[in-house]
Amino acid sequence: SSVELGKLIIDDYADSLYVYDGYAEDGFTLSLMDLSKVSAIYENMSDFFSAAKNSIKSDNKNYSKISKARSSAREYGENSYDQVDLIDVISKTDFSNKDELLAAAKEAVLYSKTNLSGSNGIAVYFPDTANTNYSAMNKMLKKLDYTAPLDFYDYFLSVKGKSTSRSGSRSFVAPSEEVAEDVTEEDWYVADEVEDFEYLDSAAANTLAEDGSTIDLPLTETDNGFELVLTDEQADTALDFYINVLQAFEDGYVYLGYDDAFDLTDDDNIVVEYDYNWLCLNDQPVAYYAEPVYDDEENSQLFYSGIVPALLNDDKLIDIKVVWDPIKYDGSDTDTEAGAAKTHIVGYRTQTDDVNGTAEKGWHEFKKGDRITALFSFFDEDGNYIEEVEMGEEIVVTSMEDLVLDYCELEAGDVIVWGTLVDIYGNEADTEAIAQ
């Protein structure tokens, strides 16, 4: 039958992707769908998003539910295409018509195979950032008569567009230079609907002075070190937090990147510190850029991943993909200690321009004899980006299995450390910096 043939094609293709140690060269999801069921999904999506919007309008606090669900949903395309797993994102909410939409989606997927937790075989466009990119997509979807979710998307992003004042740097630049896009003049922006929106208190949104300048989030010095103290409401609106590190180098600084490993106090305050332990590839320090954590709520486990920039064979700029073993948090004896999780090098792909480039599909396997050199962004002492610099000894690949990313202790020296807080409304704000 056609269904059995489809299953065979999916199984054979999926099996061809595996490289070593149970890890595929890229995350994949392949599914066989009954297209006659798509109309039912579309109709239920319309009802679901309408109910979600009405729920938020009746109580603005409910915005947090959909924002957190969208942020933590399984996302595809290296988080650059606004495509998320439909079943996963809807499962994380509790709005009306949730069950009907989930049933319609599951009925349409006849067979699916994946190596990604939370990937169920059907994706949906669900934008999460209020910017001009959505304007073009909005117009295109209207021409395709795909309008069921657009009314909700307009409202969802307008809330973010009204709130977002600037982005945190997560890089060594003046925060005032990183201003969020003004979308209030876009055709999709619904000013009348968000005019009286009551925002929850967010520390990341309280960073503009009366004169328009930016204010770093203050840190409190305690016996634990420097803490970012948040109220219960501010903690509830927080989505992510990252630790940034600059290390003195020659007449400026190299940026080690940002990591999402940090400590909490007994009062759930965030400790902003750097103990000179950073990520190393085969004992060579590397720049590391943490990706958003995926929360597999169904199985009570967190999935961490990140990118390491490097130079391959002296002439190719690459990004190395790293994944960590899932960390369980269900309170059982099998809970994983964060520091005990094992890393896996998935592979590499050629770096692309953020604006004009399109990321390669899949990750390439390193070959025996390949030479890898760590790359770091270099800034002068005034914070101006200068260039990418090579540091450390060259790593000669013997096999994929022998490439190991882990924390190692770096030599103590002058560093600058700060945190970046991300909230449910799309704000990013930096803490004050600590020199040590």
C-alpha positions as CSV (number, residue, x, y, z in Angstrom):
1,S,0.0,0.0,0.0
2,S,1.0,3.6,-0.3
3,V,1.2,3.9,3.5
4,E,3.6,1.0,3.8
5,L,5.7,2.4,1.0
6,G,5.8,5.7,2.8
7,K,6.9,4.0,6.0
8,L,9.7,2.2,4.1
9,I,11.0,5.4,2.6
10,I,11.0,7.1,5.9
11,D,12.8,4.2,7.7
12,D,15.4,3.8,5.1
13,Y,16.2,7.6,4.9
14,A,16.3,7.9,8.7
15,D,18.7,4.9,9.1
16,S,21.0,6.5,6.5
17,L,21.5,9.6,8.7
18,Y,23.1,8.0,11.7
19,V,26.8,8.6,12.1
20,Y,28.0,7.3,15.4
21,D,27.1,6.7,19.1
22,G,23.4,6.9,18.3
23,Y,23.6,10.5,17.2
24,A,22.5,11.5,13.7
25,E,24.4,14.1,11.6
26,D,21.4,16.4,12.1
27,G,18.2,16.4,14.0
28,F,15.5,15.1,11.7
29,T,11.7,14.4,11.7
30,L,10.1,12.6,8.8
31,S,6.4,12.0,8.7
32,L,3.7,10.6,6.4
33,M,0.5,12.7,6.5
34,D,-3.0,12.3,5.3
35,L,-3.5,15.6,3.5
36,S,-7.3,15.2,3.5
37,K,-7.1,15.9,7.3
38,V,-5.3,19.2,6.9
39,S,-8.5,21.3,6.6
40,A,-9.6,20.0,10.1
41,I,-6.3,21.1,11.5
42,Y,-6.7,24.6,10.0
43,E,-10.3,25.0,11.3
44,N,-9.3,23.9,14.8
45,M,-6.2,26.2,14.7
46,S,-8.5,29.1,14.0
47,D,-10.7,28.2,17.0
48,F,-7.7,27.7,19.3
49,F,-6.0,30.9,18.5
50,S,-9.2,32.9,18.7
51,A,-9.8,31.4,22.2
52,A,-6.2,32.2,23.2
53,K,-6.5,35.8,22.1
54,N,-9.9,36.2,24.0
55,S,-8.4,34.6,27.1
56,I,-5.4,37.0,27.1
57,K,-7.7,40.0,26.5
58,S,-9.8,39.0,29.4
59,D,-6.8,38.6,31.6
60,N,-3.5,39.9,30.3
61,K,-1.6,37.6,32.7
62,N,-2.5,34.7,30.4
63,Y,0.0,36.1,27.8
64,S,2.7,34.4,29.9
65,K,1.2,31.0,29.1
66,I,1.4,31.3,25.3
67,S,4.7,33.1,25.3
68,K,6.4,30.5,27.5
69,A,4.8,27.7,25.4
70,R,6.1,29.2,22.2
71,S,9.6,29.9,23.6
72,S,10.0,26.3,25.0
73,A,8.5,24.5,22.0
74,R,10.5,22.3,19.7
75,E,11.8,24.6,17.0
76,Y,13.3,23.8,13.6
77,G,15.8,25.4,11.3
78,E,18.2,26.4,14.0
79,N,15.6,28.7,15.4
80,S,15.7,30.9,12.3
81,Y,12.6,30.0,10.4
82,D,9.9,30.4,13.1
83,Q,8.8,26.8,12.5
84,V,7.7,24.9,15.6
85,D,6.2,21.5,16.3
86,L,2.4,22.1,16.3
87,I,1.6,19.3,18.8
88,D,4.4,20.3,21.2
89,V,3.5,24.0,21.4
90,I,-0.2,23.4,21.8
91,S,0.4,20.7,24.4
92,K,2.2,23.3,26.6
93,T,-0.9,25.5,26.8
94,D,-4.4,25.2,28.4
95,F,-6.6,27.4,26.2
96,S,-10.0,26.3,24.9
97,N,-10.1,23.9,21.8
98,K,-6.6,22.6,22.7
99,D,-7.8,19.0,22.8
100,E,-9.7,19.3,19.5
101,L,-6.7,20.8,17.7
102,L,-4.3,18.1,19.1
103,A,-6.7,15.3,18.1
104,A,-6.9,16.7,14.5
105,A,-3.1,17.1,14.2
106,K,-2.4,13.6,15.5
107,E,-5.1,12.0,13.2
108,A,-3.4,13.6,10.2
109,V,0.1,12.1,11.0
110,L,-0.1,8.5,9.8
111,Y,3.6,7.7,10.6
112,S,6.5,9.6,11.9
113,K,10.1,9.0,12.8
114,T,12.5,11.4,14.6
115,N,15.5,11.7,16.8
116,L,14.3,14.9,18.4
117,S,12.3,14.9,21.6
118,G,9.0,16.9,21.2
119,S,9.0,16.4,17.4
120,N,5.7,14.8,16.4
121,G,5.6,15.1,12.6
122,I,3.8,18.3,11.8
123,A,5.2,21.9,12.0
124,V,3.5,25.2,11.9
125,Y,4.7,28.8,11.3
126,F,4.5,30.6,14.7
127,P,6.6,33.9,14.8
128,D,8.1,34.8,18.1
129,T,9.9,38.1,17.4
130,A,8.3,41.5,16.6
131,N,10.3,42.6,13.6
132,T,9.9,43.7,10.0
133,N,10.5,40.1,8.8
134,Y,7.0,39.3,10.0
135,S,5.5,42.0,7.8
136,A,6.6,40.3,4.6
137,M,5.4,36.9,5.9
138,N,2.1,38.4,6.9
139,K,1.5,39.7,3.5
140,M,2.5,36.5,1.8
141,L,0.2,34.3,4.0
142,K,-2.7,36.6,3.2
143,K,-2.2,36.1,-0.5
144,L,-2.2,32.4,0.1
145,D,-5.4,32.8,2.1
146,Y,-3.7,31.3,5.2
147,T,-5.4,33.7,7.6
148,A,-6.7,31.6,10.4
149,P,-3.8,32.3,12.9
150,L,-2.8,35.8,11.6
151,D,-5.2,37.7,13.8
152,F,-3.6,36.1,16.8
153,Y,-0.1,36.6,15.6
154,D,-0.7,40.3,15.0
155,Y,-1.9,40.7,18.5
156,F,0.8,38.4,20.1
157,L,3.6,40.3,18.3
158,S,2.0,43.7,18.9
159,V,2.2,43.1,22.6
160,K,5.9,42.4,22.2
161,G,6.4,45.3,19.8
162,K,4.9,47.8,22.2
163,S,7.0,46.4,25.2
164,T,10.4,45.8,23.7
165,S,12.6,48.8,24.2
166,R,16.0,47.4,23.4
167,S,17.9,44.1,23.2
168,G,20.6,43.0,25.6
169,S,23.9,42.8,24.0
170,R,25.1,39.3,24.8
171,S,28.2,40.7,23.1
172,F,30.7,43.4,24.0
173,V,29.0,46.4,22.5
174,A,27.4,49.5,24.0
175,P,23.8,48.5,24.9
176,S,22.5,51.7,23.5
177,E,23.6,50.6,20.0
178,E,21.4,47.6,20.2
179,V,17.9,49.0,19.8
180,A,14.9,46.8,19.1
181,E,13.1,47.4,15.8
182,D,10.2,49.8,16.0
183,V,7.2,48.0,14.5
184,T,4.5,50.3,15.7
185,E,4.1,51.7,12.1
186,E,3.7,48.3,10.5
187,D,0.4,47.4,8.9
188,W,-0.1,44.4,11.2
189,Y,0.5,46.3,14.4
190,V,-2.8,46.6,16.3
191,A,-2.2,49.7,18.4
192,D,-5.9,50.0,19.6
193,E,-5.8,46.4,20.9
194,V,-2.6,46.7,22.9
195,E,-3.1,50.3,24.1
196,D,-4.3,49.3,27.5
197,F,-2.4,46.0,27.8
198,E,-1.3,45.6,31.4
199,Y,2.2,44.1,31.5
200,L,3.5,42.1,34.3
201,D,6.6,43.5,36.1
202,S,9.7,42.5,34.2
203,A,13.2,43.4,35.3
204,A,14.3,43.2,31.6
205,A,11.8,45.9,30.7
206,N,13.0,48.4,33.3
207,T,16.1,49.5,31.6
208,L,15.3,52.9,30.0
209,A,16.0,56.1,31.8
210,E,13.8,59.2,31.3
211,D,16.4,60.7,28.9
212,G,16.3,57.6,26.7
213,S,19.6,56.1,27.8
214,T,19.9,52.5,29.0
215,I,20.4,51.3,32.5
216,D,22.1,48.1,33.3
217,L,20.3,45.7,35.7
218,P,21.8,46.3,39.2
219,L,23.6,43.5,41.0
220,T,23.7,43.1,44.8
221,E,26.9,42.0,46.4
222,T,26.3,39.2,49.0
223,D,28.2,36.4,50.6
224,N,27.3,34.3,47.5
225,G,28.9,36.9,45.3
226,F,27.0,39.2,42.9
227,E,23.3,38.4,42.7
228,L,20.5,39.6,40.4
229,V,17.6,39.9,42.8
230,L,14.2,39.4,41.2
231,T,10.7,39.7,42.7
232,D,8.4,36.7,42.3
233,E,6.6,38.4,39.5
234,Q,9.9,39.4,37.7
235,A,11.1,35.8,38.1
236,D,7.8,34.5,36.5
237,T,8.3,36.8,33.5
238,A,11.9,35.6,32.9
239,L,12.5,33.1,30.1
240,D,16.3,32.8,29.8
241,F,19.5,34.0,31.4
242,Y,23.0,33.8,30.1
243,I,26.5,34.5,31.5
244,N,28.8,36.5,29.2
245,V,32.6,36.5,29.7
246,L,35.3,38.8,28.2
247,Q,38.9,37.8,28.8
248,A,41.8,40.3,28.5
249,F,44.0,39.6,25.5
250,E,46.8,41.8,24.2
251,D,45.5,45.4,24.1
252,G,41.8,44.4,24.2
253,Y,39.5,41.5,25.0
254,V,38.4,38.3,23.5
255,Y,34.8,37.3,23.9
256,L,34.4,33.7,25.3
257,G,30.7,33.8,24.4
258,Y,27.7,33.1,26.6
259,D,26.7,30.1,28.6
260,D,23.4,29.2,30.2
261,A,25.0,27.4,33.2
262,F,24.5,29.5,36.4
263,D,23.7,29.1,40.1
264,L,20.6,30.1,42.0
265,T,20.6,31.0,45.7
266,D,18.1,29.6,48.2
267,D,16.0,32.6,47.5
268,D,16.1,31.9,43.7
269,N,18.3,34.9,43.0
270,I,20.7,34.5,40.0
271,V,24.4,34.5,40.9
272,V,26.5,36.3,38.2
273,E,30.0,34.9,38.5
274,Y,32.8,33.3,36.5
275,D,35.0,30.8,38.2
276,Y,37.5,30.5,35.3
277,N,35.8,27.2,34.2
278,W,34.8,27.4,30.5
279,L,34.2,25.2,27.6
280,C,37.2,23.5,26.0
281,L,37.4,21.3,22.9
282,N,40.0,18.6,23.5
283,D,41.4,20.7,26.3
284,Q,41.7,23.8,24.0
285,P,39.5,26.8,25.2
286,V,36.8,27.7,22.7
287,A,34.1,30.4,22.3
288,Y,30.7,28.9,23.1
289,Y,27.3,30.2,22.3
290,A,24.5,28.5,24.2
291,E,21.2,27.9,22.3
292,P,17.8,28.0,23.8
293,V,17.1,25.1,26.1
294,Y,14.4,22.6,25.0
295,D,12.2,21.5,27.9
296,D,10.7,18.1,27.3
297,E,7.9,18.4,29.9
298,E,6.4,15.0,29.1
299,N,9.5,13.2,30.1
300,S,10.8,15.8,32.6
301,Q,14.1,16.4,30.9
302,L,16.1,19.4,29.5
303,F,18.1,19.4,26.3
304,Y,21.1,21.7,26.1
305,S,23.0,22.6,22.9
306,G,25.4,25.2,21.6
307,I,27.6,26.4,18.8
308,V,31.4,26.7,18.8
309,P,32.9,28.9,16.0
310,A,36.2,27.6,14.5
311,L,38.5,27.7,11.5
312,L,38.8,24.4,9.6
313,N,41.9,23.5,7.7
314,D,43.2,27.2,7.7
315,D,40.6,28.5,5.3
316,K,37.0,27.7,6.2
317,L,34.9,29.4,8.9
318,I,32.6,26.9,10.5
319,D,30.2,26.4,13.4
320,I,30.5,23.2,15.4
321,K,27.2,21.9,16.8
322,V,27.3,20.5,20.3
323,V,24.5,18.6,22.2
324,W,24.4,17.5,25.8
325,D,22.8,14.4,27.2
326,P,19.3,15.2,28.5
327,I,19.2,16.3,32.1
328,K,16.3,14.8,34.0
329,Y,14.5,16.9,36.7
330,D,11.6,14.7,37.9
331,G,12.9,14.4,41.4
332,S,13.7,10.7,41.0
333,D,17.0,9.0,41.8
334,T,17.8,9.1,38.1
335,D,18.0,12.9,38.1
336,T,21.1,14.0,36.2
337,E,23.6,16.4,37.7
338,A,24.2,19.2,35.2
339,G,27.9,18.8,35.4
340,A,27.7,15.0,34.8
341,A,26.0,15.3,31.4
342,K,28.0,14.1,28.5
343,T,28.5,16.1,25.3
344,H,28.4,15.0,21.7
345,I,29.8,16.7,18.7
346,V,27.1,16.4,16.0
347,G,29.2,17.9,13.2
348,Y,29.9,21.3,11.6
349,R,28.5,23.6,8.9
350,T,30.0,26.6,7.0
351,Q,29.2,29.9,8.7
352,T,26.7,32.1,6.8
353,D,25.9,35.7,6.8
354,D,23.0,36.4,9.3
355,V,21.2,38.6,6.8
356,N,21.8,37.2,3.4
357,G,23.0,33.7,4.0
358,T,20.9,30.5,4.4
359,A,22.3,27.9,6.7
360,E,23.4,24.6,5.1
361,K,21.1,21.7,5.7
362,G,22.6,19.0,7.9
363,W,25.9,18.8,9.7
364,H,29.2,17.6,8.1
365,E,31.2,14.9,9.8
366,F,34.8,15.7,10.6
367,K,37.3,13.6,8.7
368,K,40.6,12.1,10.0
369,G,43.3,14.7,9.6
370,D,41.0,17.7,9.6
371,R,42.6,20.6,11.6
372,I,40.4,22.8,13.9
373,T,41.5,26.1,15.4
374,A,39.4,28.0,17.9
375,L,38.1,31.4,16.8
376,F,37.2,34.3,19.2
377,S,35.8,37.8,18.6
378,F,38.3,40.4,19.5
379,F,37.3,43.9,20.8
380,D,39.5,46.8,21.7
381,E,39.4,48.2,25.2
382,D,36.7,50.7,24.2
383,G,34.4,47.9,23.1
384,N,34.7,48.2,19.4
385,Y,34.7,44.9,17.4
386,I,38.0,44.5,15.5
387,E,38.2,41.0,14.0
388,E,38.0,37.3,14.6
389,V,41.3,35.9,16.0
390,E,42.7,32.4,16.2
391,M,43.8,31.2,19.7
392,G,45.2,28.1,21.2
393,E,46.8,25.0,19.7
394,E,45.5,23.4,16.5
395,I,43.3,20.3,17.0
396,V,44.0,17.5,14.6
397,V,41.0,15.2,14.2
398,T,41.6,11.4,14.6
399,S,37.9,10.5,14.8
400,M,34.5,12.1,15.7
401,E,34.4,10.0,18.8
402,D,37.7,11.6,20.0
403,L,36.4,15.1,19.8
404,V,35.2,16.0,23.4
405,L,33.8,19.3,24.6
406,D,33.9,19.8,28.4
407,Y,34.5,22.4,31.0
408,C,38.1,23.0,31.9
409,E,39.8,25.4,34.2
410,L,41.4,28.4,32.4
411,E,44.3,30.4,33.7
412,A,43.2,33.2,36.0
413,G,43.4,36.7,34.5
414,D,41.5,39.9,34.0
415,V,38.0,39.2,32.9
416,I,34.7,41.1,32.6
417,V,31.5,39.2,33.4
418,W,27.8,40.1,33.0
419,G,24.5,38.5,32.6
420,T,21.7,38.8,30.0
421,L,18.1,38.4,31.0
422,V,15.4,37.6,28.5
423,D,11.6,37.9,29.3
424,I,8.3,36.8,27.9
425,Y,7.7,40.1,26.1
426,G,10.8,39.9,24.0
427,N,13.0,42.2,26.1
428,E,16.6,41.5,26.6
429,A,18.6,43.4,29.2
430,D,22.2,43.2,30.5
431,T,23.2,43.3,34.1
432,E,26.0,45.6,35.2
433,A,29.4,44.2,34.4
434,I,31.8,42.8,37.0
435,A,35.6,43.2,36.5
436,Q,37.6,40.5,38.3
